[in-house]
Amino acid sequence: MDQTPRKRGRPPKHPKAPGPPSSPQSSGFATVRGVVGGNATSDVMHNQKSGPAEGEDVEMTDRDRSPIVRTGQRGRPQKRGVIIKKSPSTVGPGGKGTTSDREYSKEAEAGNLELDERSTEKTTRRGKYPAVTKLHVQSDTPWHTSYDDGNGQEDVKDAPFMDAVVKVFCVHTEPNFSLPWQRKRQFSSNSSGFIISERRVLTNAHSVEHHTQVKVKKRGSDTKYLATVLAIGTECDIAMLTVSNDEFWEDVTPVEFGSLPRLQDAVTVVGYPIGGDTISVTSGVVSRIEVTSYVHGATELLGVQIDAAINAGNSGGPAFNDRGQCVGIAFQSLKHEDAENIGYVIPTPVINHFITDYVRTGDYTGFPILGIEWQKMENPDLRKALGMKPNQKGVRIRRVEPTAPAAKQLLTSDILLSFDDIEIANDGTVPFRHGERIGFSYLVSQKYTGEVARIKILRNSKLKEFEVELANQKRLVPAHIKGKPPSYYIIAGIVFAAVSVPYLRSEYGKDYDYDSPVKLLDKLLHAMAQTEEEQLVVVSQVLVADINIGYEDIVNTQILAFNNVPVKNLKHLATMVENCEDQFLRFDLEYQQIVVLETKAAKAATVDILSTHCIPSSFSDDLRV
C-alpha cells in the first residue's frame, strides 16, 4: 500500500528509478556489500531521518524485525532475499516487455537475472540460464551466500572464509639507528591476517616488524589472543604466526589457496583497513601479473596488480577469487597523482614458497638469486659481435657478484641462453602463460636456497653448460638487519656504524635515496660486497668533547683504513682499535680526510664521554669478542 499522501484529483505516481547502463555480467557470491569475487555490487538501502524521496530505495522491518526490502516504488515490498531496482521497460526474450517489480522477482527466482556492476537493474540473457547467486539480507548475520543448485533448492550459509580473516594488533619497538645504543618510543599498529591449516596465521612482515607483542582477534569476537611469530619473510613481506590458546582455533575453517589468477579475474580483498573497526570488503579485477618491486623487502618477485582499494590496515588481508579461495595477500598500493586504484597482492606461488621453505627448514631461508647483472641483447650488431647465431637468443652477463656461487663458473660477457632448459629471450623474458611473458628472474625465485639450476651459456662462440648453486644475496648495504639491533663502536666520542637502508632512512628520512651523500648512494646502488663479512663503515657522528676538537663536522663519511690497514667491517675496526698499542690512532676517511688521536688519551676520554651521554657501552653486543 502506498503510504505517501497525495493531493485530491491527482493520479498516483509510479516513478521509476533510473539506473546507469548495464556493465558486463559476472559471477560470484552475492552479498550485502556486493558480489564476492565478482564485479557486481548492489544498492544497499540506508535509513534517512528526513525520509526517502520518491523512487528511492528504502528499508523497512516487519514485526519480527526481519528486514523487508522495498525497491523502486515506495510501499511496494519485493520478495525477501531479492533486491532489484525497478528500471524502464525492457524487452526480454520473445519480445515481451518486462516492467513490473513482481515479474522481476519471479525472473530472479528462475535464475534469469544478475546484479550489474554499478546498479541492480535487470539483465536478460538468452538460451539456458546457469545457476545465479542471490542476495539475502539478514539483520544479525550479513554476508550470507545463497546458491541455486538448478533444482529450485537453496542452500543458505555464511561464507566460511570470512570467519578466517583476523585483525592483528602489534606493538613495535624500533631500533634507533642514529642513536644505536637505545630504542625509539614504542607504537601500536593494526593490520589484517588470515588463518591457514595447521594452526597458523599469515600476515605481512611489515605488520609485525620489530614486534614487542602481537595479538590477534577473530571476527565477531571480543577477545584478543596472544600470538607468537614463527617466521618473518623479509623479502616476500610475509610473516607466519601461531596462537597457543586452543579456544582461538574453535569453529574456524582455514582458508584454502587457489591457483594464480588470470587477467580480468574478479578478486575481493577482505581486511580491517582504516575508516572503521569492523571487517571491510573491496572488490576489483586482476589488472596485471608480472615481476614486481616489493617495497618492504627491496626485492623483485612475482606480483599481482588489482584495481580494488588497498588502504592502511588492509596489509596482510587475503584476496579471494569467486570460489572463495585465497589467491593473494594484500601488501602495498601505488600512491601517485597520475594513478588511481592500483593495489598489489602477493600471489600464491610466492606464498607457497614461503610456507614450503618454513616446513622444510623450520625457519625462513629466503629467495635465492643467481648473482648476476645482465644486459639486453636486442641490438643485432651486438649479438653478431659477441658471436651469436641468428637463431640464438639470450642476455649478456655484465657482472657477477663475488660472493655468489656462480662467480666460480660465470664470467663477464658470457651470454646466458637458458635457465633450467627454458630459453631466455633477448629482452630477458621467458614464456609464462598463453599470451604472456615474464622476466626470467621468476624462474630463479621458484627455487630454494641451496638448490642447483642448469644453465647454458655462450662463451667465445662456444656452448657451455653448468650446474650452478643458488644462494641468498649478500649486499654491501643491506636492505634489512632482520630484527637484530644495529651495531656501533665509540672511541673518543667518535661513533662508528655500519651502513644499511634503515640507517640511511633514519638519517635522511623517507627520501634517503635522494638526500643521502652521493658516495653512499653509489655504494648502495652499484657496489658489490667482495666477501661475506664486508661492511660499509662510516663515522656516524662525533659526540663533542675536548679530545675531538676540530672533528665535529664529520658526519656519515666512510672510513677506508685504520693505521694503513683496510677496514673490512665494524668488528674488524673495533678489534684493531682496542688492540692498538701505537702512539696514535689514525683513521683514513673518504674525500682524503684523516682523523688522528693519541691512543692513551682517546681511550681514557671514552669513559667520561659515555657517562656524559648515558651510553652503557662503547660497542654493541655483537662486537664483543
C-alpha positions as CSV (number, residue, x, y, z in Angstrom):
1,M,0.0,0.0,0.0
2,D,1.3,3.4,-0.9
3,Q,1.9,5.3,2.3
4,T,2.6,8.7,0.7
5,P,-0.3,11.2,0.9
6,R,-1.4,12.6,-2.5
7,K,-3.4,15.7,-3.4
8,R,-7.0,15.2,-4.4
9,G,-7.7,14.9,-8.1
10,R,-4.1,14.0,-8.9
11,P,-3.4,10.5,-10.2
12,P,-0.9,8.3,-8.2
13,K,2.6,8.5,-9.4
14,H,4.7,5.4,-10.0
15,P,8.2,6.8,-10.6
16,K,10.9,4.6,-12.0
17,A,14.4,4.7,-10.5
18,P,16.9,5.5,-13.3
19,G,19.9,3.3,-13.4
20,P,23.2,3.6,-15.2
21,P,23.9,1.4,-18.3
22,S,24.5,-2.2,-17.6
23,S,28.0,-3.4,-17.5
24,P,29.4,-6.9,-18.3
25,Q,27.9,-9.6,-16.2
26,S,30.0,-11.6,-13.8
27,S,29.5,-14.4,-11.3
28,G,30.3,-14.6,-7.7
29,F,28.9,-14.6,-4.2
30,A,26.1,-12.2,-3.7
31,T,26.5,-10.2,-0.5
32,V,25.1,-7.1,1.1
33,R,28.2,-5.2,0.1
34,G,28.3,-6.5,-3.4
35,V,29.3,-9.7,-5.1
36,V,32.2,-11.5,-3.6
37,G,34.6,-12.3,-6.3
38,G,32.5,-10.7,-9.0
39,N,32.2,-7.2,-10.4
40,A,28.6,-6.8,-9.3
41,T,27.5,-4.5,-6.5
42,S,24.2,-3.8,-5.0
43,D,22.4,-0.6,-3.9
44,V,22.2,-1.2,-0.1
45,M,19.5,0.9,1.5
46,H,20.0,3.4,4.2
47,N,17.5,4.8,6.7
48,Q,17.3,8.6,6.5
49,K,15.9,10.8,9.2
50,S,14.2,13.1,6.6
51,G,12.6,10.1,4.9
52,P,13.3,8.8,1.4
53,A,12.5,10.6,-1.8
54,E,10.1,9.2,-4.3
55,G,11.6,6.4,-6.4
56,E,14.4,5.9,-3.8
57,D,15.3,2.6,-2.2
58,V,14.1,2.3,1.4
59,E,14.4,-0.4,4.0
60,M,11.7,-1.3,6.5
61,T,11.3,-4.0,9.1
62,D,8.3,-6.2,9.8
63,R,7.0,-7.2,13.2
64,D,9.7,-9.9,13.8
65,R,12.3,-7.2,13.0
66,S,13.4,-9.1,9.9
67,P,14.2,-6.7,7.1
68,I,11.8,-6.3,4.2
69,V,13.4,-4.8,1.2
70,R,11.4,-2.4,-0.8
71,T,12.7,-1.1,-4.1
72,G,11.6,1.2,-6.9
73,Q,8.0,2.3,-6.0
74,R,7.5,3.2,-2.3
75,G,5.4,1.0,-0.2
76,R,5.6,-2.0,-2.5
77,P,7.6,-4.8,-1.0
78,Q,9.8,-7.1,-3.0
79,K,10.2,-10.8,-2.3
80,R,12.6,-11.1,0.7
81,G,16.1,-12.0,-0.4
82,V,16.0,-10.3,-3.8
83,I,17.0,-6.7,-4.3
84,I,16.2,-5.5,-7.8
85,K,15.8,-1.9,-8.7
86,K,12.8,-1.1,-10.9
87,S,14.0,0.0,-14.3
88,P,12.4,1.3,-17.5
89,S,10.6,-1.2,-19.7
90,T,12.9,-3.6,-21.4
91,V,12.3,-6.2,-24.0
92,G,13.2,-9.7,-22.9
93,P,13.5,-12.9,-24.8
94,G,10.5,-13.4,-27.1
95,G,9.9,-9.6,-27.5
96,K,7.8,-9.2,-24.4
97,G,8.2,-6.1,-22.3
98,T,9.0,-6.6,-18.6
99,T,8.1,-3.7,-16.3
100,S,6.6,-4.9,-13.1
101,D,8.6,-5.5,-9.9
102,R,6.7,-8.7,-9.2
103,E,7.8,-10.1,-12.6
104,Y,11.4,-9.1,-11.8
105,S,11.2,-11.1,-8.6
106,K,9.9,-14.1,-10.4
107,E,12.6,-14.0,-13.0
108,A,15.2,-13.6,-10.4
109,E,14.0,-16.8,-8.7
110,A,14.1,-18.5,-12.0
111,G,17.8,-17.6,-12.4
112,N,17.3,-15.2,-15.3
113,L,18.8,-12.1,-13.6
114,E,22.2,-11.0,-12.3
115,L,23.3,-7.9,-10.4
116,D,25.2,-5.5,-12.6
117,E,28.4,-3.8,-11.7
118,R,27.1,-0.3,-11.0
119,S,23.4,-1.0,-10.4
120,T,20.9,-3.7,-9.7
121,E,19.0,-3.3,-12.9
122,K,17.6,-6.4,-14.6
123,T,19.8,-8.1,-17.2
124,T,18.4,-10.7,-19.5
125,R,20.3,-13.5,-21.2
126,R,19.3,-15.8,-24.0
127,G,19.4,-19.5,-24.0
128,K,19.7,-21.7,-21.0
129,Y,20.5,-19.8,-17.8
130,P,23.2,-21.1,-15.4
131,A,22.7,-21.0,-11.7
132,V,22.8,-17.5,-10.3
133,T,23.6,-16.3,-6.8
134,K,21.0,-14.2,-5.0
135,L,21.3,-11.6,-2.3
136,H,20.0,-12.3,1.2
137,V,19.7,-9.5,3.7
138,Q,19.7,-10.5,7.4
139,S,19.8,-8.2,10.4
140,D,22.2,-10.1,12.5
141,T,24.3,-12.1,10.1
142,P,25.3,-10.2,7.0
143,W,27.4,-11.9,4.4
144,H,25.1,-14.8,3.8
145,T,25.5,-16.6,0.5
146,S,22.8,-18.4,-1.5
147,Y,23.4,-20.9,-4.2
148,D,20.8,-22.2,-6.7
149,D,21.5,-25.8,-7.4
150,G,19.4,-25.8,-10.5
151,N,16.5,-27.8,-9.0
152,G,14.9,-24.9,-7.2
153,Q,16.6,-25.7,-3.9
154,E,18.6,-23.1,-2.0
155,D,21.4,-23.6,0.5
156,V,21.9,-20.6,2.6
157,K,25.0,-20.3,4.8
158,D,27.8,-18.0,6.0
159,A,30.8,-17.6,3.7
160,P,33.3,-19.7,5.7
161,F,36.4,-17.8,4.5
162,M,35.1,-14.6,6.2
163,D,35.5,-16.1,9.7
164,A,39.1,-17.0,8.9
165,V,40.1,-13.3,8.5
166,V,41.5,-11.9,11.7
167,K,42.6,-8.5,13.0
168,V,46.3,-8.2,14.0
169,F,47.3,-5.9,16.8
170,C,51.1,-5.3,17.2
171,V,53.2,-3.2,19.5
172,H,56.5,-2.2,17.8
173,T,59.8,-1.0,19.3
174,E,62.1,0.0,16.6
175,P,65.8,0.5,17.0
176,N,67.2,4.0,16.8
177,F,69.8,3.7,14.1
178,S,71.0,7.3,14.7
179,L,71.5,6.5,18.4
180,P,72.1,2.8,18.2
181,W,72.5,2.2,21.9
182,Q,68.8,2.9,22.6
183,R,65.4,2.2,21.0
184,K,62.6,4.5,19.9
185,R,59.4,5.1,21.7
186,Q,57.1,2.1,21.1
187,F,54.0,2.4,19.0
188,S,51.0,0.3,18.0
189,S,49.6,-0.7,14.7
190,N,46.6,-2.6,13.3
191,S,46.6,-4.8,10.3
192,S,44.9,-7.9,8.9
193,G,45.7,-11.6,8.6
194,F,44.0,-14.9,8.0
195,I,44.0,-18.5,9.3
196,I,45.5,-21.3,7.3
197,S,46.0,-25.0,8.0
198,E,47.9,-26.5,11.0
199,R,47.1,-23.7,13.4
200,R,48.9,-20.9,11.6
201,V,48.1,-17.3,10.7
202,L,49.6,-15.4,7.8
203,T,50.1,-11.6,7.7
204,N,52.6,-9.2,6.3
205,A,56.1,-9.0,7.5
206,H,56.0,-5.2,7.9
207,S,52.9,-5.6,10.1
208,V,55.0,-7.3,12.8
209,E,58.4,-5.9,12.1
210,H,60.3,-5.1,15.4
211,H,57.4,-6.5,17.3
212,T,57.3,-6.5,21.1
213,Q,53.8,-8.0,21.4
214,V,51.4,-9.4,18.8
215,K,47.7,-10.2,19.4
216,V,45.0,-11.4,17.1
217,K,41.2,-11.2,17.2
218,K,38.7,-13.2,15.3
219,R,35.8,-11.7,13.5
220,G,32.8,-11.2,15.9
221,S,34.9,-11.9,18.9
222,D,35.7,-9.5,21.8
223,T,38.8,-11.4,22.9
224,K,42.4,-10.7,21.8
225,Y,44.7,-13.7,21.8
226,L,48.5,-13.5,22.3
227,A,50.3,-14.7,19.2
228,T,53.8,-16.0,18.6
229,V,55.8,-15.1,15.5
230,L,57.1,-18.2,13.9
231,A,58.9,-16.8,10.8
232,I,59.3,-13.5,9.1
233,G,60.0,-13.4,5.3
234,T,61.5,-10.0,4.8
235,E,62.0,-10.3,1.0
236,C,58.4,-11.6,0.3
237,D,56.8,-9.4,3.0
238,I,55.0,-12.4,4.7
239,A,55.0,-13.4,8.3
240,M,53.7,-16.6,10.0
241,L,52.1,-16.5,13.4
242,T,50.5,-19.1,15.8
243,V,48.3,-18.9,18.9
244,S,48.8,-21.3,21.8
245,N,45.2,-20.9,23.2
246,D,43.0,-23.7,21.9
247,E,39.9,-21.5,22.2
248,F,41.1,-19.4,19.3
249,W,41.0,-22.3,16.8
250,E,37.5,-23.4,17.6
251,D,34.8,-23.2,14.9
252,V,37.2,-21.8,12.3
253,T,37.7,-23.2,8.8
254,P,41.2,-22.5,7.4
255,V,41.5,-20.6,4.2
256,E,42.2,-22.6,1.1
257,F,44.6,-21.4,-1.6
258,G,43.7,-21.1,-5.2
259,S,45.8,-21.0,-8.3
260,L,47.4,-17.9,-9.9
261,P,44.5,-15.8,-11.3
262,R,44.3,-14.6,-14.8
263,L,43.8,-11.1,-16.2
264,Q,40.3,-9.7,-15.6
265,D,39.5,-12.4,-12.9
266,A,37.4,-11.0,-10.1
267,V,39.1,-10.6,-6.7
268,T,37.8,-9.5,-3.3
269,V,40.1,-8.0,-0.7
270,V,39.0,-8.6,2.9
271,G,40.5,-7.0,5.9
272,Y,40.4,-4.3,8.6
273,P,41.5,-1.1,6.9
274,I,41.4,2.4,8.3
275,G,38.0,4.0,8.5
276,G,36.3,1.6,10.8
277,D,36.7,-1.2,13.3
278,T,34.7,-4.0,11.6
279,I,35.6,-6.1,8.6
280,S,35.8,-4.4,5.2
281,V,35.5,-5.8,1.7
282,T,36.6,-4.2,-1.6
283,S,36.2,-5.8,-5.0
284,G,38.1,-5.5,-8.2
285,V,39.7,-7.4,-11.0
286,V,43.2,-8.5,-11.8
287,S,44.9,-5.8,-13.9
288,R,48.4,-7.1,-14.4
289,I,50.7,-10.0,-13.5
290,E,54.4,-9.5,-13.6
291,V,57.6,-9.4,-11.6
292,T,57.0,-6.5,-9.2
293,S,59.2,-4.5,-6.9
294,Y,58.4,-5.4,-3.2
295,V,59.0,-2.1,-1.3
296,H,59.5,-3.6,2.1
297,G,61.8,-6.4,1.0
298,A,63.7,-4.3,-1.6
299,T,63.4,-7.3,-4.0
300,E,61.6,-8.2,-7.2
301,L,59.2,-11.1,-7.1
302,L,56.0,-12.2,-8.9
303,G,53.2,-9.8,-8.0
304,V,49.5,-9.3,-9.0
305,Q,48.1,-5.8,-9.6
306,I,44.5,-5.2,-8.9
307,D,42.1,-2.2,-9.0
308,A,40.5,-2.9,-5.7
309,A,41.2,-0.3,-2.9
310,I,44.0,-1.3,-0.6
311,N,44.4,1.1,2.4
312,A,46.3,1.2,5.6
313,G,45.2,-1.7,7.7
314,N,44.5,-4.0,4.7
315,S,48.0,-5.2,4.9
316,G,48.1,-9.0,5.4
317,G,44.5,-9.5,4.4
318,P,43.6,-12.1,1.9
319,A,42.4,-11.6,-1.6
320,F,39.7,-14.2,-2.7
321,N,38.6,-15.3,-6.1
322,D,34.9,-16.0,-7.0
323,R,35.2,-19.5,-5.5
324,G,36.2,-18.3,-2.1
325,Q,39.8,-19.4,-2.5
326,C,42.7,-17.2,-1.4
327,V,44.8,-16.0,-4.4
328,G,47.0,-13.5,-2.7
329,I,47.8,-11.3,0.3
330,A,47.3,-7.5,0.1
331,F,50.6,-5.7,0.9
332,Q,51.1,-2.4,-0.9
333,S,49.5,0.2,-3.2
334,L,50.7,2.8,-5.6
335,K,50.0,6.4,-4.4
336,H,50.7,8.8,-7.2
337,E,48.9,11.9,-8.6
338,D,48.7,10.1,-12.0
339,A,47.5,6.8,-10.7
340,E,44.2,5.6,-9.2
341,N,43.1,2.3,-7.6
342,I,46.4,0.5,-8.1
343,G,47.0,-2.1,-5.4
344,Y,49.2,-5.2,-5.2
345,V,48.8,-8.6,-3.7
346,I,51.4,-11.3,-3.1
347,P,50.3,-14.3,-5.3
348,T,50.0,-17.9,-4.3
349,P,53.3,-19.1,-5.9
350,V,55.2,-16.7,-3.6
351,I,53.0,-17.6,-0.6
352,N,53.5,-21.4,-1.2
353,H,57.3,-20.8,-1.5
354,F,57.4,-19.1,1.9
355,I,55.3,-21.8,3.6
356,T,57.2,-24.7,2.0
357,D,60.5,-23.1,3.0
358,Y,59.4,-22.9,6.6
359,V,58.1,-26.6,6.6
360,R,61.4,-27.8,5.1
361,T,63.8,-26.0,7.3
362,G,61.8,-24.9,10.3
363,D,62.7,-21.3,9.5
364,Y,62.7,-18.8,6.7
365,T,65.8,-19.1,4.5
366,G,64.8,-16.6,1.8
367,F,64.6,-16.4,-2.0
368,P,67.8,-17.2,-3.7
369,I,69.4,-15.3,-6.6
370,L,71.7,-16.3,-9.5
371,G,74.0,-13.4,-8.6
372,I,74.5,-11.7,-11.9
373,E,73.7,-8.3,-13.5
374,W,72.7,-8.6,-17.2
375,Q,72.2,-6.6,-20.3
376,K,69.6,-7.0,-23.1
377,M,70.8,-8.3,-26.4
378,E,68.2,-6.7,-28.7
379,N,70.7,-5.0,-30.9
380,P,71.6,-7.2,-33.9
381,D,75.1,-5.7,-34.2
382,L,75.8,-6.5,-30.5
383,R,74.6,-10.1,-31.0
384,K,76.8,-10.5,-34.1
385,A,79.9,-9.0,-32.4
386,L,79.5,-11.5,-29.5
387,G,79.3,-14.5,-31.8
388,M,75.6,-15.3,-31.5
389,K,74.0,-17.1,-34.4
390,P,70.7,-15.8,-35.9
391,N,68.7,-18.4,-34.1
392,Q,70.3,-17.9,-30.7
393,K,68.7,-15.6,-28.0
394,G,69.9,-14.6,-24.6
395,V,71.2,-11.9,-22.3
396,R,74.8,-10.7,-21.7
397,I,76.2,-11.0,-18.2
398,R,77.6,-7.6,-17.1
399,R,78.8,-8.5,-13.7
400,V,78.9,-11.5,-11.3
401,E,78.6,-10.9,-7.6
402,P,81.9,-12.1,-6.0
403,T,80.0,-13.7,-3.1
404,A,77.7,-15.7,-5.3
405,P,78.5,-19.4,-6.0
406,A,78.1,-18.6,-9.7
407,A,81.3,-16.5,-9.6
408,K,83.2,-19.7,-9.8
409,Q,81.7,-20.6,-13.2
410,L,80.4,-17.5,-14.9
411,L,82.4,-14.6,-16.5
412,T,81.7,-11.1,-17.7
413,S,80.3,-11.1,-21.3
414,D,79.1,-14.7,-21.2
415,I,75.7,-15.0,-22.9
416,L,73.1,-16.6,-20.8
417,L,70.9,-18.7,-23.1
418,S,68.7,-20.8,-20.9
419,F,67.8,-21.5,-17.2
420,D,66.7,-25.0,-16.3
421,D,66.2,-25.8,-20.1
422,I,63.9,-22.8,-20.6
423,E,65.2,-20.5,-23.3
424,I,65.7,-16.8,-22.4
425,A,64.7,-14.1,-25.0
426,N,66.9,-11.2,-25.9
427,D,64.9,-8.9,-23.6
428,G,65.4,-11.2,-20.6
429,T,61.9,-12.8,-20.6
430,V,60.7,-16.4,-20.7
431,P,57.3,-17.9,-21.7
432,F,54.8,-17.7,-18.8
433,R,51.3,-18.5,-19.8
434,H,49.3,-18.2,-23.0
435,G,49.9,-14.8,-24.4
436,E,52.2,-13.8,-21.5
437,R,55.9,-13.5,-20.9
438,I,57.7,-12.7,-17.7
439,G,61.3,-11.9,-16.6
440,F,63.5,-14.9,-16.1
441,S,64.2,-13.9,-12.5
442,Y,60.8,-15.5,-11.8
443,L,62.3,-18.9,-12.6
444,V,65.1,-18.2,-10.1
445,S,62.7,-17.2,-7.4
446,Q,60.9,-20.5,-7.7
447,K,64.0,-22.3,-6.4
448,Y,65.0,-22.7,-2.8
449,T,68.3,-21.7,-1.2
450,G,71.0,-24.3,-1.8
451,E,69.3,-25.8,-4.8
452,V,71.1,-26.3,-8.2
453,A,70.0,-24.9,-11.5
454,R,71.1,-25.9,-15.0
455,I,72.2,-23.0,-17.1
456,K,73.5,-22.8,-20.7
457,I,75.8,-20.1,-21.8
458,L,77.7,-18.9,-24.9
459,R,81.4,-18.1,-24.3
460,N,83.6,-17.1,-27.2
461,S,81.0,-18.6,-29.6
462,K,81.1,-21.9,-27.8
463,L,78.3,-23.5,-25.9
464,K,78.8,-24.5,-22.3
465,E,76.6,-25.9,-19.6
466,F,76.9,-25.6,-15.9
467,E,75.1,-26.6,-12.7
468,V,75.1,-23.5,-10.5
469,E,74.2,-23.4,-6.8
470,L,71.7,-20.7,-5.9
471,A,72.3,-18.7,-2.7
472,N,70.9,-15.7,-0.9
473,Q,72.2,-12.3,-1.9
474,K,74.9,-10.6,0.2
475,R,74.5,-6.9,-0.2
476,L,77.2,-4.4,0.8
477,V,74.4,-2.1,2.0
478,P,71.7,-4.5,3.3
479,A,68.0,-3.6,3.0
480,H,67.2,-5.0,6.4
481,I,69.0,-6.1,9.6
482,K,66.3,-8.7,10.2
483,G,65.3,-7.9,13.7
484,K,68.9,-7.5,15.1
485,P,69.9,-4.4,16.9
486,P,72.2,-2.1,15.0
487,S,75.9,-2.3,15.5
488,Y,78.1,0.6,16.7
489,Y,81.5,1.4,18.2
490,I,82.6,4.5,20.1
491,I,86.2,5.8,20.7
492,A,86.9,9.3,22.0
493,G,83.4,10.4,21.2
494,I,83.6,9.3,17.5
495,V,80.7,7.0,16.7
496,F,81.3,4.4,14.0
497,A,78.3,2.5,12.4
498,A,77.6,0.0,9.6
499,V,75.5,1.5,6.8
500,S,72.2,-0.2,6.0
501,V,69.0,1.1,4.3
502,P,67.3,1.5,7.7
503,Y,70.3,3.6,8.8
504,L,70.0,5.9,5.8
505,R,66.3,6.2,6.3
506,S,66.9,7.2,9.9
507,E,69.4,9.8,9.0
508,Y,67.8,11.3,5.9
509,G,64.1,10.4,6.1
510,K,62.0,8.6,3.5
511,D,63.7,10.4,0.6
512,Y,67.1,8.9,1.6
513,D,67.7,7.8,-1.9
514,Y,67.8,11.5,-2.9
515,D,69.2,13.2,0.2
516,S,72.0,10.8,1.2
517,P,75.6,11.6,0.3
518,V,76.4,10.8,-3.3
519,K,79.3,8.4,-2.3
520,L,76.9,6.4,-0.1
521,L,74.2,6.3,-2.7
522,D,76.7,5.0,-5.2
523,K,77.7,2.2,-2.9
524,L,74.0,1.4,-2.2
525,L,73.1,1.2,-5.9
526,H,76.2,-0.2,-7.6
527,A,78.8,-1.6,-5.2
528,M,79.1,-5.3,-4.6
529,A,80.5,-7.0,-1.4
530,Q,83.8,-8.7,-2.1
531,T,83.5,-11.0,0.9
532,E,80.7,-12.3,3.1
533,E,81.9,-10.3,6.0
534,E,82.4,-6.9,4.3
535,Q,80.5,-3.9,5.6
536,L,80.4,-0.2,4.7
537,V,81.6,1.5,7.9
538,V,81.1,5.3,8.4
539,V,81.7,7.9,11.0
540,S,78.1,8.4,12.0
541,Q,78.6,11.4,14.3
542,V,81.0,13.0,16.8
543,L,79.9,13.4,20.4
544,V,81.7,16.7,21.1
545,A,84.5,16.6,23.8
546,D,87.8,18.2,24.3
547,I,89.6,15.2,22.8
548,N,87.9,15.5,19.4
549,I,88.1,19.3,18.8
550,G,88.1,20.0,15.1
551,Y,86.3,16.8,14.1
552,E,82.8,17.9,15.0
553,D,81.6,18.4,11.4
554,I,82.4,14.9,10.2
555,V,79.1,13.1,9.6
556,N,78.4,9.9,7.6
557,T,81.8,9.7,6.0
558,Q,83.2,6.3,5.1
559,I,86.3,5.0,6.9
560,L,88.7,3.3,4.5
561,A,91.6,2.3,6.7
562,F,92.9,2.3,10.2
563,N,96.7,2.8,10.7
564,N,97.1,1.9,7.0
565,V,95.1,-1.3,7.3
566,P,91.9,-1.5,5.1
567,V,88.8,-1.8,7.2
568,K,86.7,-4.9,6.4
569,N,83.8,-4.4,8.7
570,L,82.9,-2.7,12.0
571,K,84.0,-5.6,14.2
572,H,87.4,-5.6,12.4
573,L,87.8,-1.9,13.1
574,A,86.8,-2.3,16.8
575,T,89.3,-5.1,17.3
576,M,92.1,-3.2,15.7
577,V,91.4,0.0,17.8
578,E,91.1,-1.9,21.1
579,N,94.3,-3.9,20.5
580,C,96.3,-0.9,19.2
581,E,99.5,-0.1,21.1
582,D,100.8,2.6,18.7
583,Q,101.2,6.1,19.9
584,F,98.4,7.4,17.6
585,L,95.1,6.2,16.2
586,R,94.9,7.2,12.5
587,F,91.6,6.9,10.6
588,D,91.7,7.4,6.8
589,L,88.3,8.6,5.6
590,E,86.6,9.2,2.2
591,Y,87.4,12.5,0.5
592,Q,91.1,12.2,1.6
593,Q,90.3,13.2,5.2
594,I,92.2,11.8,8.2
595,V,91.4,11.7,11.9
596,V,94.3,11.3,14.3
597,L,94.1,10.8,18.1
598,E,96.6,10.0,20.8
599,T,95.9,6.4,21.8
600,K,96.1,6.6,25.6
601,A,94.2,9.9,25.8
602,A,91.5,8.7,23.4
603,K,90.8,5.6,25.4
604,A,90.8,7.4,28.7
605,A,88.4,10.1,27.4
606,T,85.9,7.5,26.1
607,V,84.8,6.5,29.6
608,D,83.8,10.1,30.5
609,I,82.1,10.7,27.2
610,L,80.0,7.5,27.7
611,S,79.0,8.6,31.2
612,T,78.0,12.1,29.9
613,H,75.7,10.8,27.3
614,C,74.3,7.9,29.4
615,I,75.7,5.3,27.0
616,P,76.0,1.8,28.6
617,S,78.9,0.5,26.5
618,S,81.4,1.7,23.9
619,F,80.3,-1.1,21.5
620,S,77.2,-3.1,20.7
621,D,76.8,-6.7,22.0
622,D,77.6,-8.3,18.6
623,L,81.1,-6.8,18.6
624,R,82.1,-8.4,21.9
625,V,85.0,-10.9,21.5
